[in-house]
Every structure is written in C-alpha cells, then in structure tokens.
Amino acid sequence: MALASLWFLEGDCLGAVATAGEGLEELLALKNQAGVVMALDWIAALAAPRMPLDAFRLAGAAERLRVRHGGGMRPESIGLEPARECAARLVAELEAVLAFDEGSGLDLEEAVSLARRLVSDARVPAYGEKVTPASTTS
C-alpha cells in the first residue's frame, strides 16, 4: 500500500490502483483479513478521483468491516486524502450518503469484488491521464 501511495502522490493513479490491487490479492492469499480491509480503504482513496461513487461505496464497506476484522493503517495516516473527502467534492451530497450507506451493507466478499472492479476499471486511462511504466503492470 505504501508503494501504491507513492505512485499516486507522483500523479500516477493507474499505477497506484494497480499496485494496491496486487497488494489486495497478496493479502487475500495470506488470509489476512485486517490487511484486506486496509487494502479496501486504500483502493477507495486511490480510486476516488476517477470513480467517486464506487469509492464512496468501498469506503463505507471498509469502515464497517474495520469494526469486525480490524484494518491497520488508514490512508490518511500517510498523507492520502480519504475517499470520503475526495469523493464528497465530486458528487452530490445525497448521492454520496446513499453510496456510503450502500457500501456499509457489503460483506467482505462483496467489498473485495467491488475493489477488484475498481482496480480493473482504473486500468483504462482517462483522456489525458498520465501513464507511466508502472501503470501498465499487472
């Protein structure tokens, strides 16, 4: 997640989300539920600028799942803007609240599926988006 954060802070959203997705898969393979929840939170923060409503959903899931499974560090602990703050600037307040509430109803498996979709969707560059070699990995 730290490497994903560095890519993001360098302006490479695609590389950041792809790297976080790899971390998520490694944590799933290790059956590290607290780490998985942390990765969900990170993916939400990294994807928020491009996919704010789905990021809000994933943030809602991570918030609720953190209570049950733990979740390690939060993205803001290393200087990333939380998904809720970023996405709140990009969508209507009611949409944001509904998306967060919808996400808080997801179980771990559903949240992982949403995170995987965000990672997959983030691999397609937006018009004019910076693409570096890290963005093309995975």
Short mmCIF file of the C-alpha atoms (twelve columns), coordinates in Angstrom:
data_MODEL
# 
_entry.id   MODEL 
# 
loop_
_atom_site.group_PDB 
_atom_site.id 
_atom_site.type_symbol 
_atom_site.label_atom_id 
_atom_site.label_alt_id 
_atom_site.label_comp_id 
_atom_site.label_asym_id 
_atom_site.label_seq_id 
_atom_site.Cartn_x 
_atom_site.Cartn_y 
_atom_site.Cartn_z 
_atom_site.pdbx_PDB_model_num 
ATOM 1   C CA . MET A 1   0.000   0.000   0.000   1 
ATOM 2   C CA . ALA A 2   2.934   2.326   0.635   1 
ATOM 3   C CA . LEU A 3   4.227   1.821   -2.905  1 
ATOM 4   C CA . ALA A 4   0.739   2.430   -4.291  1 
ATOM 5   C CA . SER A 5   0.603   5.656   -2.299  1 
ATOM 6   C CA . LEU A 6   3.922   6.801   -3.752  1 
ATOM 7   C CA . TRP A 7   2.706   6.198   -7.312  1 
ATOM 8   C CA . PHE A 8   -0.448  8.160   -6.522  1 
ATOM 9   C CA . LEU A 9   1.440   11.084  -5.000  1 
ATOM 10  C CA . GLU A 10  3.612   11.128  -8.139  1 
ATOM 11  C CA . GLY A 11  0.437   11.582  -10.188 1 
ATOM 12  C CA . ASP A 12  0.089   8.021   -11.473 1 
ATOM 13  C CA . CYS A 13  -3.425  6.956   -10.459 1 
ATOM 14  C CA . LEU A 14  -3.346  3.930   -12.768 1 
ATOM 15  C CA . GLY A 15  -0.105  2.562   -11.352 1 
ATOM 16  C CA . ALA A 16  -1.258  3.300   -7.820  1 
ATOM 17  C CA . VAL A 17  -4.538  1.440   -8.120  1 
ATOM 18  C CA . ALA A 18  -2.901  -1.482  -9.954  1 
ATOM 19  C CA . THR A 19  -0.264  -1.781  -7.232  1 
ATOM 20  C CA . ALA A 20  -2.897  -1.608  -4.484  1 
ATOM 21  C CA . GLY A 21  -4.835  -4.312  -6.328  1 
ATOM 22  C CA . GLU A 22  -1.760  -6.551  -6.289  1 
ATOM 23  C CA . GLY A 23  -1.416  -5.924  -2.568  1 
ATOM 24  C CA . LEU A 24  -5.068  -6.824  -2.044  1 
ATOM 25  C CA . GLU A 25  -4.594  -10.151 -3.831  1 
ATOM 26  C CA . GLU A 26  -1.498  -10.951 -1.766  1 
ATOM 27  C CA . LEU A 27  -3.333  -10.181 1.475   1 
ATOM 28  C CA . LEU A 28  -6.263  -12.348 0.370   1 
ATOM 29  C CA . ALA A 29  -3.887  -15.229 -0.365  1 
ATOM 30  C CA . LEU A 30  -2.424  -14.832 3.135   1 
ATOM 31  C CA . LYS A 31  -5.952  -14.766 4.633   1 
ATOM 32  C CA . ASN A 32  -5.023  -11.528 6.398   1 
ATOM 33  C CA . GLN A 33  -8.469  -10.017 6.942   1 
ATOM 34  C CA . ALA A 34  -7.241  -6.871  8.696   1 
ATOM 35  C CA . GLY A 35  -4.812  -6.291  5.832   1 
ATOM 36  C CA . VAL A 36  -7.580  -6.863  3.298   1 
ATOM 37  C CA . VAL A 37  -9.736  -4.221  4.991   1 
ATOM 38  C CA . MET A 38  -6.785  -1.837  4.952   1 
ATOM 39  C CA . ALA A 39  -6.320  -2.517  1.220   1 
ATOM 40  C CA . LEU A 40  -10.016 -1.855  0.579   1 
ATOM 41  C CA . ASP A 41  -9.686  1.514   2.298   1 
ATOM 42  C CA . TRP A 42  -6.565  2.311   0.256   1 
ATOM 43  C CA . ILE A 43  -8.163  1.327   -3.053  1 
ATOM 44  C CA . ALA A 44  -11.163 3.517   -2.230  1 
ATOM 45  C CA . ALA A 45  -8.881  6.502   -1.564  1 
ATOM 46  C CA . LEU A 46  -6.807  5.923   -4.702  1 
ATOM 47  C CA . ALA A 47  -9.825  5.411   -6.970  1 
ATOM 48  C CA . ALA A 48  -11.911 8.290   -5.586  1 
ATOM 49  C CA . PRO A 49  -10.750 10.955  -8.059  1 
ATOM 50  C CA . ARG A 50  -11.821 8.828   -11.040 1 
ATOM 51  C CA . MET A 51  -14.724 6.790   -9.619  1 
ATOM 52  C CA . PRO A 52  -16.141 8.740   -6.682  1 
ATOM 53  C CA . LEU A 53  -19.434 6.900   -6.101  1 
ATOM 54  C CA . ASP A 54  -17.894 3.437   -6.171  1 
ATOM 55  C CA . ALA A 55  -15.055 4.727   -3.993  1 
ATOM 56  C CA . PHE A 56  -17.664 6.015   -1.531  1 
ATOM 57  C CA . ARG A 57  -19.297 2.554   -1.534  1 
ATOM 58  C CA . LEU A 58  -15.970 0.854   -0.906  1 
ATOM 59  C CA . ALA A 59  -15.105 3.343   1.847   1 
ATOM 60  C CA . GLY A 60  -18.436 2.567   3.506   1 
ATOM 61  C CA . ALA A 61  -17.671 -1.135  3.350   1 
ATOM 62  C CA . ALA A 62  -14.148 -0.652  4.709   1 
ATOM 63  C CA . GLU A 63  -15.429 1.492   7.578   1 
ATOM 64  C CA . ARG A 64  -17.939 -1.151  8.670   1 
ATOM 65  C CA . LEU A 65  -15.632 -4.119  8.067   1 
ATOM 66  C CA . ARG A 66  -12.858 -2.452  10.074  1 
ATOM 67  C CA . VAL A 67  -15.025 -2.832  13.191  1 
ATOM 68  C CA . ARG A 68  -15.321 -6.592  12.694  1 
ATOM 69  C CA . HIS A 69  -11.929 -7.501  11.156  1 
ATOM 70  C CA . GLY A 70  -9.543  -4.705  12.147  1 
ATOM 71  C CA . GLY A 71  -7.860  -2.862  9.355   1 
ATOM 72  C CA . GLY A 72  -4.456  -1.467  10.107  1 
ATOM 73  C CA . MET A 73  -3.427  1.978   8.959   1 
ATOM 74  C CA . ARG A 74  -5.796  4.340   7.221   1 
ATOM 75  C CA . PRO A 75  -4.786  6.110   4.003   1 
ATOM 76  C CA . GLU A 76  -4.734  9.492   5.707   1 
ATOM 77  C CA . SER A 77  -2.053  8.242   8.110   1 
ATOM 78  C CA . ILE A 78  0.496   8.603   5.299   1 
ATOM 79  C CA . GLY A 79  -0.918  11.712  3.708   1 
ATOM 80  C CA . LEU A 80  -3.522  10.334  1.299   1 
ATOM 81  C CA . GLU A 81  -6.883  12.020  1.232   1 
ATOM 82  C CA . PRO A 82  -9.616  9.623   2.414   1 
ATOM 83  C CA . ALA A 83  -12.106 8.543   -0.244  1 
ATOM 84  C CA . ARG A 84  -14.974 10.219  1.589   1 
ATOM 85  C CA . GLU A 85  -13.330 13.650  1.458   1 
ATOM 86  C CA . CYS A 86  -12.206 13.419  -2.151  1 
ATOM 87  C CA . ALA A 87  -15.443 11.955  -3.457  1 
ATOM 88  C CA . ALA A 88  -17.541 14.445  -1.499  1 
ATOM 89  C CA . ARG A 89  -16.169 17.234  -3.689  1 
ATOM 90  C CA . LEU A 90  -17.102 15.367  -6.864  1 
ATOM 91  C CA . VAL A 91  -20.677 14.167  -6.319  1 
ATOM 92  C CA . ALA A 92  -23.898 15.491  -4.804  1 
ATOM 93  C CA . GLU A 93  -24.177 15.071  -1.047  1 
ATOM 94  C CA . LEU A 94  -27.249 12.838  -1.207  1 
ATOM 95  C CA . GLU A 95  -25.589 10.540  -3.758  1 
ATOM 96  C CA . ALA A 96  -22.531 10.323  -1.540  1 
ATOM 97  C CA . VAL A 97  -24.516 9.461   1.589   1 
ATOM 98  C CA . LEU A 98  -26.523 6.816   -0.258  1 
ATOM 99  C CA . ALA A 99  -23.389 5.264   -1.776  1 
ATOM 100 C CA . PHE A 100 -21.606 5.162   1.605   1 
ATOM 101 C CA . ASP A 101 -24.647 3.603   3.261   1 
ATOM 102 C CA . GLU A 102 -24.960 1.056   0.466   1 
ATOM 103 C CA . GLY A 103 -21.297 0.144   0.889   1 
ATOM 104 C CA . SER A 104 -21.646 -0.263  4.630   1 
ATOM 105 C CA . GLY A 105 -24.063 -3.110  3.928   1 
ATOM 106 C CA . LEU A 106 -21.485 -5.125  1.949   1 
ATOM 107 C CA . ASP A 107 -19.831 -8.172  3.453   1 
ATOM 108 C CA . LEU A 108 -16.109 -8.821  2.983   1 
ATOM 109 C CA . GLU A 109 -16.553 -10.889 -0.186  1 
ATOM 110 C CA . GLU A 110 -18.801 -8.268  -1.802  1 
ATOM 111 C CA . ALA A 111 -16.393 -5.478  -0.856  1 
ATOM 112 C CA . VAL A 112 -13.477 -7.403  -2.372  1 
ATOM 113 C CA . SER A 113 -15.485 -7.843  -5.585  1 
ATOM 114 C CA . LEU A 114 -16.141 -4.102  -5.697  1 
ATOM 115 C CA . ALA A 115 -12.451 -3.361  -5.076  1 
ATOM 116 C CA . ARG A 116 -11.448 -5.730  -7.873  1 
ATOM 117 C CA . ARG A 117 -13.843 -3.951  -10.221 1 
ATOM 118 C CA . LEU A 118 -12.383 -0.573  -9.263  1 
ATOM 119 C CA . VAL A 119 -8.876  -1.891  -9.901  1 
ATOM 120 C CA . SER A 120 -9.949  -3.314  -13.255 1 
ATOM 121 C CA . ASP A 121 -11.760 -0.122  -14.304 1 
ATOM 122 C CA . ALA A 122 -8.801  2.025   -13.221 1 
ATOM 123 C CA . ARG A 123 -6.544  0.231   -15.696 1 
ATOM 124 C CA . VAL A 124 -8.212  2.147   -18.521 1 
ATOM 125 C CA . PRO A 125 -6.627  5.618   -18.693 1 
ATOM 126 C CA . ALA A 126 -8.943  8.616   -18.649 1 
ATOM 127 C CA . TYR A 127 -8.472  11.067  -21.507 1 
ATOM 128 C CA . GLY A 128 -5.219  12.953  -20.955 1 
ATOM 129 C CA . GLU A 129 -4.225  10.875  -17.926 1 
ATOM 130 C CA . LYS A 130 -0.533  10.369  -17.208 1 
ATOM 131 C CA . VAL A 131 0.588   6.827   -17.983 1 
ATOM 132 C CA . THR A 132 3.962   5.559   -16.779 1 
ATOM 133 C CA . PRO A 133 5.525   2.091   -16.974 1 
ATOM 134 C CA . ALA A 134 4.078   1.287   -13.527 1 
ATOM 135 C CA . SER A 135 0.609   1.952   -14.950 1 
ATOM 136 C CA . THR A 136 0.955   -0.836  -17.456 1 
ATOM 137 C CA . THR A 137 1.949   -3.560  -14.993 1 
ATOM 138 C CA . SER A 138 -0.318  -6.351  -13.777 1 
# 
